[in-house]
Amino acid sequence: MSAHADRSVHGFWGNFWRQLRPSMSEATERVSADGLIAFSPVWAAAAIFSLAGDRGMLLFRDGPLLGLMSWAAISVALLLIWRPRWTPLLVLLAGVMATRYAIAMPVAGNNKMIAAFMNAGILAICAHAVLRYGNSAQMRENIYENMRVVARALLAVMYFYGIFHKINSDFLDPRVSCAVALYMPLADGFGLQNSLTGKYFAIWSTFIVEAIAIVSLYWKRWFAVGLLLALMFHFVIPISVYSWYMDFSSLVLALYILSVPREVSERFYDSCARLFRLLRDRFGLLGQALPFGVVIGGAVTLVGVLSVFSRQASIPPSHAYQSVWVLMWVVYGGLTMLLLADAAINHLPWRGTVGPQRPMWLYAVPATLFIVCTAPYLGLRTEASIAMFSNLHTEAGVSNHLVITQPLALFPYQSDVAMIKASSDPDLQHFADRNQGLVMFSLKERLRKKPEQWVTYELNGVRYEKATAHSLGAFTHASSWERKLLIFKHVDFARPKVCTH
């Protein structure tokens, strides 16, 4: 290696890691002016909520590599919460989470896919800043402003498909709509779970809230209107306990920290910093950890006490585990969103100035996500396309979408749907019991992973008895790229199509 190249490499890493130990002048700056400080701990919290939902990985059921990477990511996230000014920790967390996602693919979670795109954006933006700027302050400013562009665009793509995929006959049907599936657990305590008016309100309010959210992302003057509606919506849905929604809502919260005007993030950071300074002054360094200990301890204690006095013989450990995390979300999500809402209201309407135009290459990340989410209509994957809780159906050449009434089917993966009739595998037998099917790609992949199992299925009116991985050619039917990128929902041909997820 030449001397010049050697100096370049050392300069790259020197500039990058110098941020771990800010200079005295940097340390005395008014830290609230740096939006990265406001974003970093919230992004770390979103990672922890996501990782907590993957219990199998945390317990090493998915292999030692993913288990170790999961615990490594938790460690880095906790350290980033403790030291949010250490920007390289944010980069390290993004790298670990992105690598973990790539190894675990195919991954069905939409929130994990959006987070992976954001993590990829963080890595690209930070690499660009390190190569271009020698000054640490310029580097952080550039990173922050570029990350804001990506975060806002990712939210816009998410809300766009959150509306577009739902424009189908079954989502608009109050008997089966996924909006109603989320509404009923929340309305049950008020005795309104069977209210037809309430069900229609749940359906149409989904469209209204997400439409306002998109407009407000780019209509800066009235950004707070969409933000407040979005915060209320995303705070409530994890409490429905219909699914593990804490990761999704915490992800959106973190992206909003970047999407709001700088002055709002500054005020939000000031509010948080005052609390932690007070605790540090009163209890020393450990005072900063006190709120976390109180919340975690209180949640565990409350769930434990309720379990003891529950009328049920025993509460499943998975339910108790999720209940603890829901309670933690209520406190963390509620407090964080209130502080952000307060900061936003104080800047409504916003009268600041728009910063300089950012480079166009930043839009490559959200543009790629936008293209990926067209997959259901092209005959590609139906999972991880932001089609969650949308009632969307595009398999076997039939679509319930009211705009794209006939799938384009440029790819054949959704064409053949095997209706499961019987199987030696309990998971496949579950589909048989519910008269559900799988696209052939998914069926072959399931058998490939369990070559000792058999399945009886019906395809295009023909019944196939006790097929195995060997008889179906499951070991050679797809390339490694197809196995990494393609993942499909199970298929239910009953109409109206009930909400699955």
Buried (B, 14 or more C-beta within 10 A) or exposed (E): EEEEEEEEEEEEEEBBEBBEEBEEEBEEEEBBBBBBBBBBBBBBBBBBBBBBBBBEBBEBEBEEEBBEBBBBBBEBBBBBBBEBBBBBBBBBBBBBBBBBBEBBBBBBBBBBBBBBBBBBBBBBBBEBBBBEBEEBBEBBBBBBBBBBBBBBBBBBBBBBBBBBBBBBBBBBBBEBBBBBBBBBEBBEEEEBBEBEEBBBBBBEBBBEBBBBBBBBBEBBEBBBBBBBBBBEBBBBBBBBBBBBBBBBBBBBBBBBBBBBBBBBBBBBBBBBBEEBEEBBEEEEEEBBBBBBEEBBEBBBEEBEEEBEEEEEEEBEEEBBBBBBBBBBBBBBBEBBBEBBBEBBEEBBEBEEEEEEEBEEEBBEBBEEBBEBBBBBBBBBBBBBBBBBBBBBBBBBEEBBBEEBEEBEBEEEBBBBBBBBBBBBBEEBBEBBEEEBBBBBBBBBBBBBEBEEBBBBBBBEEEEBEEBBBEEBEBEEBBEEEBBBBBBBBBBBBEEBBBBBB
